[in-house]
Amino acid sequence: MSAPRGHVTTGKASLVGGVVVAVATLVLWMAGATELGFHGHTVLVLGVALAAATGVWTRLADL
């Protein structure tokens, strides 16, 4: 006889943590890129992609 399967619930802290990490990643990306002399839409798009990936990863890793 097997135990009933439980449903994994995600907490609000996991979502907030993912958003905070994403915002912090984007801020650090833009600060570093500006300091190194990189500007433009490409740098911004790459930063947003990196920030989204780290935010999602943080959200999923917290499960």
Order of alpha helices (4+ residues) and beta strands (2+ residues): alpha-alpha
